[in-house]
Amino acid sequence: MYTIITLVAAALITTVLCTLVARRSDTAFYKTLKILTMAFGTIGFFRFMLNDAFILVINGGVLDLVYYEAQDLLSTVLRWGYFACYSVLPMAVFTKSRLFRNLAGLWCLPFSVLSAAYFDKFMTYFAQDAGRGFYMPATLRSVYFALELALAIAIVLSLLIKERHLFRVTDAGEWMHFLLALPFVVLVTMPAYVLQSLVGYSKISISTFSVAHLLWMLVLAVATLAIYRVFRFRSYEDRYNVCLFLTFVLFFHYNSLYLMGFSLPRLPIQLCNLAAFFYMLAIPFKMKRFFQFCFIVNVTGTLIAILSPDFATSGLGFWNLHYIFEHSLVLMVPVLAMSLRLFPRLTRRSLKYMFIGFCCYFFFCAIGGGLLNIFSDYTGEEVNYFFMFDFDKAKSFVPFISALSGWHITLGAYTFYPLLMPIIFVAFLVLCLVFYRFTFFCYRVEEDHLAMRNAEIDLLEKWCGKKSKRPREFQD
């Protein structure tokens, strides 16, 4: 029944957009389409917070007298393919990129229709009360998801019909761009539960500076450098689109973790978690000063998290993969945005923005986390925002603070170590200054590389006697 409702609703929305709204004016059509796209993302954002019994397929459990020891291949593939819609659809609607419109038509639309066709399969998990999210009656959850799928289908169809967009089958360049981009898009939009759902728990353990950890850092460095080299001489629009796309991916990836539960410790308060929201402000709205704060503070914090990771025991477990995906994107997005010159280079004034922003963040964590811990006997949960409330964990990173154990204050049900907070505050600011100076070193390396590259081009032009097609200057 809900399959028919979803497809009929999608057809009605498409018809209204392409006839009544489009006939009124192009401005009205595109404005309406953008509003519907934002509505689609908002519905998906809150749907992640609702009960979802797919957690049983990830962790193993019983649902309808079935023990999910093995994977549910169909549901996993459908969820994986559909998850790309949250990042691809905004790019297809808000930019004029043919690539993202091709991806929307050839990838997102089929998976949206398949998700509607297998609606009951989705609802096997989504309509159950066994998940860890917020409760909503099963009927309302079905209607909620039907509306989301109808919007996903209607947005793509309306855009393709209005633009009369067709894939250029005879264009080799269009095929090349699509076939190169599709594996990248499918990989970066992979939900953190996919590998665990398909393969199950792995006996491989990941620890700091183990082979798996070193491999992660190597792949991250190579991938970031490869994207930089591919896009460094491209137009501003192309450079902006790749950073904007990764920003959307990070935002929806982080919020998808609520499948595992919604609690006070999992609120997006930690610096790396907040990056998903910070970048959604700084990059789409091109907030230069705010981005400079994000660049210094978030990259510094992410580098610490990458170099000293908090891995779980199972190599392919949900939390390990979430940790790897999230911190990779938190590092990659600002580094690419800065190196691809979407924002001005850092100056001394950038330190002022960094200091003001970090002070606001730090004192928010100190006050908010302190109050929550004081009343933890009522809430039942303790928090460790910015890692300033768990003395034992902080001591495992910085052993010399063991001497501070005698300096403590007990308020309510929680014991605070007041000297721990200023130490963390000063230490992090010092690391931010070190990263700030390192950034200027990277600027000089880039300038020297460009000068050497131009000298190489000059020699080749002199030797060959004709002008080289290689670009000499960045496009700004």
Residue pairs with C-beta under 8 A, 6 or more apart in sequence:
2 119
2 120
2 123
2 142
2 145
2 146
3 116
3 117
3 119
3 120
5 146
6 116
6 119
6 146
6 149
6 150
6 153
7 113
7 116
7 150
7 153
9 146
9 147
9 150
9 154
10 116
10 149
10 150
10 151
10 153
10 154
10 157
11 154
13 36
13 150
13 151
13 154
13 158
14 153
14 154
14 157
14 158
14 161
17 29
17 32
17 33
17 36
17 154
17 158
17 162
18 158
18 161
18 162
21 28
21 29
21 32
22 28
22 29
22 162
29 158
29 162
33 93
33 155
33 158
33 159
34 93
34 94
36 151
36 154
36 155
37 89
37 90
37 93
37 94
37 155
39 151
40 85
40 89
40 148
40 151
40 152
40 155
41 86
41 89
41 90
41 252
43 144
43 147
43 148
43 151
44 85
44 86
44 148
44 252
45 252
45 255
47 144
47 145
47 148
48 133
48 255
48 256
48 258
48 259
49 133
49 134
49 255
49 258
49 262
50 126
50 131
50 133
50 134
50 135
50 136
50 141
50 144
51 126
51 128
51 129
51 130
51 131
51 132
51 133
51 134
51 135
51 136
51 141
52 125
52 126
52 131
52 133
52 259
53 63
53 124
53 125
53 126
53 128
53 129
53 130
53 131
54 75
54 79
54 125
54 126
54 131
54 193
54 197
54 259
55 61
55 130
55 131
55 132
55 259
55 260
56 62
56 63
56 68
56 125
56 130
57 68
57 71
57 72
57 75
57 76
57 125
57 197
58 193
58 196
58 197
58 259
58 318
59 318
60 67
60 68
60 69
61 67
61 68
61 130
62 68
63 124
63 125
63 128
63 130
64 124
70 200
71 197
71 198
71 199
71 200
72 197
73 198
74 118
74 121
75 121
75 122
75 124
75 125
76 193
76 194
76 197
76 198
78 111
78 114
78 115
78 118
78 121
78 122
79 191
79 194
80 186
80 189
80 190
80 191
80 194
81 107
81 110
81 111
81 114
81 186
82 108
82 111
82 112
82 115
82 152
83 189
83 190
83 191
83 252
83 256
84 103
84 107
84 108
84 111
84 185
84 186
84 189
85 108
85 111
85 112
85 152
86 189
86 248
86 252
87 185
87 189
87 245
87 248
87 249
87 252
88 100
88 103
88 104
88 107
88 108
88 185
88 189
88 245
89 104
89 108
89 152
89 155
89 156
90 248
91 97
91 100
91 241
91 244
91 245
91 248
92 100
92 101
92 103
92 104
92 108
92 156
92 159
93 155
93 159
95 237
95 241
95 244
96 237
97 237
97 241
98 165
98 174
99 177
99 178
99 181
100 241
100 245
101 159
101 160
101 163
101 165
102 167
102 174
102 178
103 178
103 181
103 182
103 185
104 156
104 159
104 160
105 156
105 160
105 165
105 167
106 167
106 178
107 182
107 185
107 186
108 152
108 156
109 153
109 156
109 157
112 149
112 152
112 153
112 156
113 153
115 122
115 149
116 146
116 149
116 150
116 153
119 142
119 145
119 146
119 149
122 145
123 138
123 141
123 142
123 145
125 131
126 141
126 142
126 145
127 138
127 141
127 142
128 138
129 135
129 138
131 259
132 259
132 260
132 261
132 262
133 258
133 259
133 261
133 262
134 262
136 144
159 165
167 174
167 178
168 174
188 246
188 249
188 329
189 249
189 253
190 325
191 253
191 256
192 253
192 256
192 257
192 318
192 321
192 322
192 325
193 259
193 318
193 321
195 316
195 321
196 314
196 316
196 317
196 318
196 321
199 316
200 316
201 314
201 316
201 317
202 314
202 315
202 316
202 317
203 314
203 315
204 212
204 314
204 315
204 316
205 313
205 314
205 315
206 212
206 213
206 309
206 311
206 312
206 315
206 320
207 213
207 311
208 308
208 309
208 311
212 315
213 309
213 311
216 306
216 324
216 328
217 306
220 306
220 328
220 331
220 332
223 328
223 332
224 331
224 332
224 335
224 336
227 242
227 332
227 336
228 336
228 339
228 340
231 238
231 239
231 242
231 336
231 340
232 239
232 339
232 340
232 474
233 471
233 474
233 475
234 475
235 475
236 342
236 475
236 476
239 340
239 341
239 342
240 342
242 336
242 340
243 283
243 333
243 336
243 337
243 340
243 342
244 283
244 284
246 329
246 332
246 333
246 336
247 279
247 280
247 283
247 284
247 333
248 280
249 329
250 275
250 276
250 279
250 326
250 329
250 330
250 333
251 276
251 277
251 279
251 280
253 276
253 322
253 325
253 326
253 329
254 268
254 273
254 276
254 326
255 276
257 266
257 322
258 266
260 266
260 318
260 319
263 381
264 372
264 379
264 381
264 383
265 381
265 382
265 383
265 384
267 273
268 274
268 276
268 277
269 365
269 368
269 369
269 383
269 385
269 386
270 385
270 386
271 297
271 298
271 301
271 361
271 386
272 298
272 301
272 302
272 305
272 326
272 327
272 330
273 326
274 298
274 361
275 294
275 298
275 302
275 330
275 333
276 326
276 330
278 290
278 294
278 298
279 294
279 333
279 334
281 287
281 290
282 290
282 291
282 294
283 291
283 333
283 337
283 342
286 342
286 343
288 343
288 344
289 353
290 353
290 357
291 334
291 337
291 343
292 343
292 346
292 350
292 353
292 354
293 350
293 353
293 354
293 356
293 357
293 358
294 334
295 334
295 337
295 338
295 343
295 346
295 350
296 346
296 350
296 351
296 354
296 432
296 435
296 436
296 439
297 354
297 357
297 358
297 361
297 432
298 330
298 334
299 331
299 334
299 335
299 435
300 428
300 431
300 432
300 435
301 428
302 327
302 330
302 331
303 331
303 435
304 431
305 327
306 327
306 331
308 397
309 323
309 327
310 323
311 320
311 323
312 319
312 320
312 323
314 320
337 343
338 345
338 439
339 442
339 446
341 474
341 476
345 443
346 436
346 439
346 440
350 436
351 433
351 436
354 432
354 436
355 429
358 428
358 429
358 432
361 386
362 386
362 425
365 385
365 386
365 388
366 386
366 388
366 421
368 385
369 383
369 384
369 385
369 386
369 388
369 389
370 389
370 411
370 416
372 379
372 381
372 382
372 383
373 382
373 383
373 389
373 412
373 413
373 414
373 416
374 411
374 412
374 413
374 414
375 412
375 413
376 382
376 383
376 412
376 413
376 414
377 412
377 413
382 389
382 414
383 389
384 390
384 393
386 424
387 393
387 394
387 424
388 394
388 420
388 421
388 424
389 414
389 416
391 401
391 404
391 405
391 408
391 415
391 417
391 420
394 401
394 420
394 424
395 401
395 402
398 423
398 427
401 420
401 423
404 417
404 419
404 420
404 423
405 417
407 417
407 418
407 419
408 415
408 416
408 417
408 418
409 415
409 416
409 418
410 416
450 474
453 470
453 472
454 472
457 468
457 470
457 472
460 468
461 467
461 468
